Amino acid sequence: MILEMAVVLATGFLITLVSVKKIIPKMVAAGIVGRDVNKPERPHVAEMGGVAIVMGFVGAVLLAIAMHETLGIGAVVANEIGVKAVALRFDLVSVLAAMVTVLIVALVGVFDDLFNMAQRTKALLPIVAAIPLIAVQFTSSSAISFPFVGMVDFGIVYFVILIPLAITVCSNLTNMLAGFNGLEAGMGSVMFVAILALAIASGSVAMGVLSAAMLGALLAFLLFNWFPAKVFMGDIGTLSIGTVAATAVIIGNYKVAGVIMFAPYVVDFAIKAINRFPSANWWGEPKGGKLFAPEGRARGLCQLIMKKMNGISERNLVLLLIAVEMVFAAVALALYLPRVV
């Protein structure tokens, strides 16, 4: 399984790498650019680079499906993690449903990037996108595994409320904690490394395919989005990150592990909720190579860090948040890996 996941990851990486190189000049030529508000000169940067991420993700998933159909990946029992034999499971229908869900959310992101949809509309549309995933999950278990507690069965509530809520919440959370060079792709990469580790350990090929495909795409995109960014992913990218993460942990039955990994995003959401979700001044005020919270107010997690640190460079802010995500990913792995190895 590890070799197959490496192929999927590499495919997502290469497709995104090639795509983003072509997308940047085309977006600039079309005037689809945004200002990098965290730089003193506020330069224009190509927007909607998330198109390349979705292309890499979909291309890698399709390759995985082709490998499954032609080579029978997922139909063997292997001892690849060196601890115990694991039955590899490739749920083709769930993978296809997940891909449809991601594409619907990505389409929402495209419309928002181009036409600036109302916040409420953008927040609720992922519920519709969750329908394909709900349909295929009806044949699966409605129980969720909690650390130190065990399995808790939520019955019909799991399908009609928890799944659409997970897709909606996760896609919007990753869309909100954004706006700094390398932040979205960096934190997302950490999350998908952890999800991929859980997938390999448990033998969930479907979960592994989704996480490996997105991890490869994000790593390639990060090469162009790291400080100073040459391209922004836009809502098509930020919404897709949360959607893929949610679909992967739902299919792999690691929902609580996913909740743990989303903790920094939840904190950011809470701070922004207290401030009534500001549409302006969510960025940093650049002074002397550091970013400061405008008006000294913490309107989100990033600004809270700026305030507590009495100013911090954008690069160090992003590195700190990536490190925070690593901590929560490690907690999730510590709680769940012993259960599968």
N, C-alpha and C positions, 0 to 999 in steps of 0.2 A: 504493500500500500504506500509506503514511503516514497518509492520510486515514482509511482503514478502521481502522487500529490506534487512531487518536484516538477514533473512534466507539466501539470496543470498550472502551477505557480509560474514556471518559466514562460509558458504560453501567454498568460495574462500580462506578465511583465513586458514581453516583446511586442505584443499587439499595442499595448498602451504606449510604450516607448516610441514606436513608429508613428502612432496616431497623434500623440501630443506634439511631436515635432512638426507635423503637417497642419495641425489645428491652430497653433499659435499665430503664424503669419496670416492665416485666413481670417481669424477673429479680429486681428488688428486691422486688416484691410477692410473688413465689413463694419468696423466701428464698434464691435462688441467688446468693449473694454470697461474696466472699472478702475477707480483711483485707489492706490495703495495709501490709505489714510494714515497709516502708522509711520510714514516717512515724511521728513520735513518738506521735501519737494513735491509730495503727493503725486508720484508718477502714474501714468496710465499703464495698466497691465491687461493682457488678454484675459477675457472671461470665458466661462462655459467650458473650461478644460475638462470638466467632469464627463463630457461626451467621450473622451478618450478612455476614461476609467470604465465607463459602462461598456464600451466596445471591447476592452481587454477582458473584462469580467465575462461577458456573454460569449466571446470567442473561446475562452478557456473552458467554460462550462460545456459548450457544444463539443469541444474536443474530448472532454471527459466522457460525454455521452457516446461519442463515436467509439472511443476506446472500450467502453463497456459493452457496446453492441457487437464489436468485431473481435475483441480479445477476451471478453468475459470477465473484466475486472470486477471484483466484488463477489465473485462466485466461488472463492476458495477460502480455506482456513489457513492462516499463516501465523507464525510466531515472530513478528517483525520488531516488537518492542522489547524483546529479550526478557520478558517476565512470564507471560503465559500466552497460550494460543488465543487468538481473537477471531471470531467469525466476522468476516467482512460483509457489510450490507450496503448495497447500492439501490436506493429507492428511486427509480427513474421518474415515476409520476411526481413524487415530492420535489425532485430537482427541477422538473419542468414547471411545476406550480410556483416554486420559489422564483424562478427566472421570470415568469409572467408578472408576479407581484413586483419584483424589482423594476421591470421595464415600465410598468404603469406608474410607479412612484417617480422613476426617472423622467417620464413624460410630464408629470406634474412639475418637476424641477425645471424642465425646458420652458414650459409656459410661464413659470414664475420668473425665470431669468430674462425672458424676452418681454413679458407684459406686466410684470410686477403684480401678481395676484394678491388679493386681500389675504391678510394673515390668517383669518378664520377659515377661509376656503382652503388654503394650503395646508392648514393643520388637520382638516377633516377628511380631505380626499384620500389619504392613505388607508382609511377604513375600507373604501371601495376596493383598493388595491389588494387588501387582505383576503378578498373573497376566494380566489383560486386556492390559496393556502388552507383556508378554512375547509373548503370542499374536500381536499385530499386528507386532511387531518381527522375528519370524522370517522375514519376507519382505524385510527390509532388510539392510544391510551389518552385519557383526559387527566391523568395523574401527574403531579409535579414532585420531583425529588428535592427535599429540603435537608440541609446539613443537620446532623444530630437528631433529626425528627423522622426522616424516611419519606415514603410516598404519601401524598395527600391527593385524593381524587376530587376534582372540582366539577365533575359531571358536565352537563350541558353548558354551564357557565364558562367553562374553559374554551369551548368552541365559539360561542356567540359573543362573548365579551372579552375574554383574556387575550385571544389571538389578535383580533382587530385592534385592541388597545395596545398590545405590544408593538405592532407594526407602526401605528400612529405615533405612539410616544417615542419609540427609539429613533424613527426617522426625523422627528422634529427636534429631539435632543441633540443629535449630531449636527443638525442644521443650525442650532442656536450657539453652540460652543464652537465658534469659527471666526475667521476674519484676520488671522495672523499667519504669516508665512510659515508653512510647514505644519501647522497645528492639526488640521483635520486629517491629513494623510499620515502624519506621525503618530498621533494617538490611535487612529484607526488601524495602523499596521501592528501596533502592540496588541490591540484587542484581537486581531485575526490570527496572530501568532499563537495566542493562548487558546483560541477556539480550535485552531488546527491541531494543537497538541492534544486537546481533549478528544478530537475526532480520531486521530491516529491511535490513541490509547484505547478507545472504546470500540474501534473498528467501524465507525459510522462513516462510510465512504461518501454519502450524500453531504453530510455536514463538512467533511474534509474538502470536497470539491468546491463547495460554495466559499469556504474560508480561504482556501489556497488560491482560487481564482481572483478574489478581491485583494488578497495580500499582494499577489504579484502585480496587479494593476496599481495599487497604492504606492508600492515601492518605486515603480517606474515613474509615476507622477511626481513623487517626492523629489526626484532629481531636478525637476523644473520648478517646483513650488517652494523649495527651501530658500531661505533668506540669501539674497534678495530674490523674490519670486519673479519668474518670467510669465507665469500663468496662474490664474485662480480657477478653482474647480466649479464655483457657482453652486446654486441650489441643486442642480442635477447630480452633482457629486456628493454634497453633504447629506442630502436626503437618502441617496443610495447606500451610503456607508451604514447608516442605522438600520435600513431595511434589510440589507444582506446579513448583518449581525443578528437581527431578530429572527429572520427565517432560518438561519443556520442553527441557532440554539434551540429553536422550537422543533425542528426536524430531528436534531440530535438528542433532544430531551435533556438539555442543560440550561433550562430557563433561569434558574436562580443564579447559576454561574454567570449568565449574561447580565442579570440585574446587578451583581457585584461589580462587574467590569464597567457598568454604566454609572457608577457612583459619582465620579467627577462631573458628569453631565447633569446629573440630578441636582447636585449642589449649585451648578451654574443656573439651572432652571429656577431653583428656589430663590436665588438672589434676584434674578430678573423678574420673577413674579412679584416679589416685594416691591420692585421698582416699576411695576405695571408694564413690563416688557417694552423697554425704550427702543424706539426705532432710530434714534440718533444718540451721539455721544457714547456709544458702546465701545468705541475704540480707545486707543491711548493717545495722549498728547506728547509728541516727541520733543524732548529738550536735552541737549547735551549728550546725545547718544542713548538716552533712556526714555522709557514711556511712563507717563504719569496719568493717573485717573483724572479726567476732566472735572474741574470744579471740586476735586478731592472726594468725589462720590464713587462708591463701588456699585456699579450698575450690573455687574456680572462677575463671575469667578476671576476672569483675567484682570479686571480692574481692582478686585479685592487684593490680588497678589501685588499689583502695582502699588497700591496704597500701603500694604503691610511692609513691603520691601523699600518703601520710600523711593520708588522709581526702579525700573529694571529694563534691560535691553530686550528688544523683541526676540532675539535669538535665545537669550537665557529664559525668558518667559515661556517660550515654546518647549525648550528642553526640560524645564521644571514640570510642566504639565504632562509631558511624555513620561517623565520619571514617576509622577503621581499615578498615571495610568498603569505603569509597570507594576507598581505596588499592588493595586487592586486586581490586576491580572494574576499576579503571583498568589494573592489570597484565594482567588477562585480556583486556581490550579491546586493549591495546597489542600483545599477542602474537597475537591472532586477527583483529582488524579488517584489518590489512594483507593478510591472506590472501584476503579476500573483496571488497576495494575496488580 
